[in-house]
Amino acid sequence: MNEGFFSLSEERKNAIISAVFMIFAMNSYKKAPVGEIAKQAGISKSLLLYQFSNKKDLYIFLWNKAMELTKEQSEKYKVLEIEDLKCSVAHCMENVIW
């Protein structure tokens, strides 16, 4: 991921994050079109691929973001101990078929 992503406006980052979640939720990894993610986010495909080098980079970002959100909400509502969520991306992703 290009570190420039974090310097985008909150509105632009949220649009991209929402689009990534939505398109991957509606499609398998292989069938999720990067162009559709960009369209849904309201940006060009080339800008999306400037921020994230490829679809795999987007997918890994999605998983990291999902884990971050789960951790935040679990801590906020005290539904899980943080030890329950310890998992490296490599370990969590080892069974994903690319």
C-alpha positions in Angstrom: 0.0 0.0 0.0 1.2 3.5 -0.8 1.6 5.5 2.4 -0.1 8.4 0.5 -3.4 6.7 1.2 -3.3 7.9 4.8 -2.8 11.5 3.7 -6.1 11.4 1.7 -9.1 13.2 3.1 -11.2 11.2 5.6 -14.0 11.3 3.1 -11.9 9.9 0.3 -10.4 7.2 2.5 -13.8 6.2 3.8 -15.2 6.0 0.3 -12.4 3.7 -0.7 -12.7 1.5 2.4 -16.5 1.2 2.0 -16.1 0.3 -1.7 -13.5 -2.4 -0.9 -15.7 -3.9 1.8 -18.8 -3.8 -0.4 -17.3 -5.3 -3.6 -15.4 -8.1 -1.8 -18.5 -8.9 0.2 -20.5 -9.3 -3.0 -17.9 -11.2 -4.9 -15.2 -13.9 -4.4 -11.6 -12.7 -4.5 -11.1 -13.9 -8.0 -14.4 -12.3 -9.3 -14.1 -8.9 -7.5 -13.3 -6.4 -10.2 -10.8 -3.7 -9.2 -12.5 -1.3 -11.6 -15.8 -1.8 -9.8 -14.2 -0.9 -6.5 -12.8 2.3 -8.0 -16.1 3.2 -9.6 -18.0 2.6 -6.3 -15.4 4.8 -4.5 -15.7 7.5 -7.1 -12.1 7.4 -8.2 -10.3 6.2 -11.2 -8.9 2.6 -11.4 -5.4 4.1 -11.9 -5.7 6.1 -8.7 -6.8 3.1 -6.8 -3.9 1.0 -8.2 -1.6 3.9 -7.3 -2.7 3.7 -3.7 -2.8 -0.2 -3.6 -0.4 -2.0 -6.0 -2.8 -4.8 -6.9 -6.0 -6.7 -5.8 -4.1 -8.8 -3.3 -2.9 -5.6 -1.6 -6.5 -4.4 -1.4 -7.6 -7.7 0.0 -4.9 -7.8 2.7 -5.8 -4.2 3.6 -9.4 -5.3 3.9 -8.6 -8.1 6.3 -6.4 -5.8 8.4 -9.1 -3.1 8.5 -11.7 -5.8 9.5 -9.4 -7.0 12.3 -8.8 -3.4 13.4 -12.6 -2.6 13.5 -13.4 -5.9 15.3 -10.7 -5.2 17.9 -12.0 -1.6 18.4 -15.7 -2.7 18.8 -14.8 -5.7 21.0 -12.8 -3.4 23.3 -15.5 -0.8 23.3 -18.3 -3.2 24.2 -16.0 -5.5 26.2 -17.3 -8.6 24.4 -13.9 -10.3 23.9 -10.5 -10.2 25.5 -7.8 -8.9 23.2 -5.9 -12.2 23.5 -8.8 -13.8 21.7 -8.0 -11.8 18.6 -4.3 -12.3 18.4 -3.6 -13.6 14.9 -1.0 -12.7 12.4 -2.1 -11.8 8.9 0.1 -14.6 7.5 -1.6 -17.2 9.8 -5.1 -15.9 9.1 -4.5 -15.8 5.4 -2.7 -19.2 4.9 -5.9 -20.9 3.9 -7.0 -18.2 1.4 -7.0 -19.4 -2.2 -5.6 -16.7 -4.4 
